Structures are given as C-alpha cells and as structure tokens.
Amino acid sequence: MSVTTPEERTPNATATLRSGSLGTADIAFFVVSAAAPLTVMAGVAPLAILLGGIGAPAGYLIAGITLAVFAVGFTTMSRHVKSGGAFYAYITRGLGRPVGIGAALLALIGYNGMEIGVYGLLASATKDSLRALFGTDVPWLPISLVGLLLIGYGGYRSIEFGAKLLAVLLAAETGILVLLAGGVLVKGGAGGLSGASFAPGNVFVSGTAVVLAFAFAAFTGFESTVIYRREARDPERTVPRATYVAIGFLGLFYAFMVWIVIQAFGDAGVIAAAAKDPGGLFFSAITTYVGAWAADLMHIFIVTSVIASLLAFHNAINRYSLALSEEGVLPKALGRIHARHRSPYVSGIAQTLLGAVVVIAFWAAGADPYGQLLLWVNTPGMIGLFTLQLLVAIAVPCYFRRVSHQEGALRTVVAPVAAALLLATAIGLVITHIDLFTGASDVVNTTLIVIAPAVFVTGLALAWWLRRQRPEVYADFAAEPAELAEPAE
C-alpha cells in the first residue's frame, strides 16, 4: 500500500509549512519560553526551597542531567524518523501502531492541558500585577479571554513572527532574573556567598523527592523541539542542538537562580523568608538588591513570561493537530495551512475555541483561576507528557534493534534504558506528591492521575477501530514521507 505525503494529504496542497524557517536559536526560544523560567522561579522555586531546604538548586541540576540522558537517544532517533508526528511517530516506530495511536491522543490531551490551564495562571498573574502596581482589582475571565485572542493571533501569524516575539519576551524575563543575580553577587548576599546548597548533606535530605518533582515539572515542553522539524533549517543538526541548548540552559539557569535567591536571604534565613511569603520571595529579593522599580518590572515580565509560554505551547499543539489531520485521525479541515503565513491556522482556531470553552466552563462553575483552572488542567497534562517521554525512552532501543544503523550502543541502548528508569522514577515522584501540585482532595487527585492512562487506553481502542474500519489510515499512521507502509502490527 502506498503512503501519501503530508503535502498530498493536506486539503490545500499549494500551501505547506515554510521549511527552512527556524534555526537552532529559534527552536530553543520556543522550548525555553514554554517552560516560562521567570514564572517557574518566582512562583514555584520558593516552595521547593521551603520543602526541600537549601539543597534545592541541586534538584534542578539532577533533573537537567536526567533529561540530558533522555535527549541522547531522543535526538539520535530524530535523525532517523522524519515524520511530523514527533513523539507519537517515535513511539509508533519503536513500539507499534496501537501504542503510537494511544500516544498520539495522549500528546494531544497533554499539550492542550498544559496550555489551557495556563490561561488561569495568566489571569491570576495579571490580577496580582495590576493590584501590586495600580491597586486595582479586575475580574479574571476577561483577562483569560483577551489572552486567548492574543495567543490565537500569534499562532495565526507565521512561525518567524512567533520566534521573533518569543525572543523578545524571553530576553525580558531572563534579563530581570540576571539583574537580580547581579545585585546579589555584587553585594555578596546576606552574609557572604556560600556553596552549602551543593553539599551532599543538604542535597540528600527528606525533602529531596519533593524538590525533584518540582524540578522535573519545570522542564515541561523541552521535547517539543522535534515538532518543528519540518520548519527547521538542516533539521538533522538543528533539532538535536536546540534540544541540548534548551536542557542545558534551563538546568543551569534554574539551579543558578535558586542558589541566588538563597544567597539573597542567607542559608540560615531563606527558609523562614519562604515560609513567611513564598509568592513574594523573589520580589523581596530584587527590591532589596536592585530596587523597587525592578520589582515593578518583574511583575510585568511575569505576565509576559506566561504569554510567551502560552504562545509556545499553542504553536506546538497546532503542529500536532496538523500532523494528526494529515494522518487522517483528525478532521482534514484541521490540516489547512494559511497561504501567506504558512501557519496551521485552522488548528489554531480550533485550539483557541477549545480553550475558550474550558475557561468559560471553569468561570461558570465559580472556579479559582489558579487553584483549579491552572492546577487541575495542567497536572494531567504534565503527567501525560512525562508518560510520553517514558514511552519514547523505551521505544528508542526497540526501534534500533529492528533496523539497520551505524549508531553506537551508548546512544541506542545504554542512555535510553537509563533514561527510562530515571523518568519512571520522576513520574512516581510527581504522582506520590501530587497533592503539592494541586492542593486538592484525594478524590480530585485520583481523578487527575487516571486521566492520562484513560486517554491512552482510549487511543488503543481507537487503534483497534481504525485497523478494522479504516485500514488505510491505520497502515499509513506515522509513516515516513514517501515511504511504503510497514506491515500492520
């Protein structure tokens, strides 16, 4: 059975994604922006310090090293699998079509959960910033809806437009943190700079597991480098480089900034400061070491940090929807690409409408934008993406065992197996400490945990149905461009 190319499956075949648009830095901007470094530091790192002590910076390094090990096999496979389906394509090639189709649904739900929930964070962060800067209080629904429109427009425009915008927003949020770091280093911190955060006795404590759970969550979205393969320049080089750049930057930057804020208050005083006002820890530090004007800027840049994260996830979701439309799994209309901007604009419109429905539903139910919209929608999305990473790590050695290649065992067996063990541990840490992420009841937490496996099982059922009712779609699923389909699993 012959396999159609993405261009042939796209309804308006004259318009395709613009190849050669993105370099290493551009892709890295999308990935790092999705992680929202400023928001992670100001909003989550104080809790990691409070629960894990002054050894918290090392937790971010450990998470970064773990994901770098995962990236070894991940990027090696990226040179061999050229499908636009990213995660689900890798999983299909290694573990078979049923698992791949289950992974495709999990990716779709996971990325949507990671984005849509953040509209609650946008509303909460904007309300807090307006209150701090102007003393005004505004309802949260209009903020989220305006955010939906802005992000929808950003996704409608070209990928180059998104990359340039994210470069500016990312420079702003990292710049304000660098400014804080400079102030603390110049003044020597609260009582002299200390390396106690990296002493084994402070790293391996009872709260380390909690710190690691927070740290792994802080990297969410780094794997989306491969989603932009079709728009990358020299993707065999660009995608792996962007992946390592993103992981390396996030791991080192997170660890450095957590260490900086510890120095700002001192090893002996930071726990008490975090307990007194975790949300204000970074604002207090930058006020002391730089000035109140810098704290005002930080309030503004937290909002732009959230906007950058939303735009990065929005673009990733659009390209997953496009790929699944080309596969024949989602409606063909979602595969339409704008003739001028070369963006999957119909997928973007659909994603924006879905986000609006979820946001309005939570508002109508009287939900809190942060405690419920963000945490309840984000958490299953995060678990879903972690599960996908685990499945990819398992798929890599399975794939290379079945095909002829010249890759070394370190890349195709040792690193992926080690990554699978480490990622399974990370998933266990997140699930066992899910109450720290959600602040919800046991019933709610159990529901949030089972969403990811339920979606995956639904995908397996969809694979069974496709194999019997639409065998041509099943046979061509995640196939390489212009490649003959392999025998069905």
Secondary structure, DSSP 8 states (H G I E B T S, - for coil): -----HHHHSSSTT----TT-B-HHHHHHHHHHHH-HHHHHHHTHHHHHHHHGGGHHHHHHHHHHHHHHHHHHHHHHHTT---TTTHHHHHHHHH-HHHHHHHHHHHHHHHHHHHHTHHHHHHHHHHHHHHHHH-----HHHHHHHHHHHHHHHHHS-HHHHHHHHHHHHHHHHHHHHHHHHHHHHHTTTTS---GGGSHHHHSSTTHHHHHHHHHHTTTTGGGGGGGGGGBSSHHHHHHHHHHHHHHHHHHHHHHHHHHHHHHH-TTTHHHHHHH-GGGHHHHHHHHHT-HHHHHHHHHHHHHHHHHHHHHHHHHHHHHHHHHHHHTSS-GGGG---TTT---HHHHHHHHHHHHHHHHHHHHTT--IIIIIIHHHHHHHHHHHHHHHHHHHHHHHHHHHHS-----HIIIIIHHHHHHHHHHHHHHHHHHTHHHHH---HHHHHHHHHHHHHHHHHHHHHHHHHHHH-HHHHHHTT--TT-------
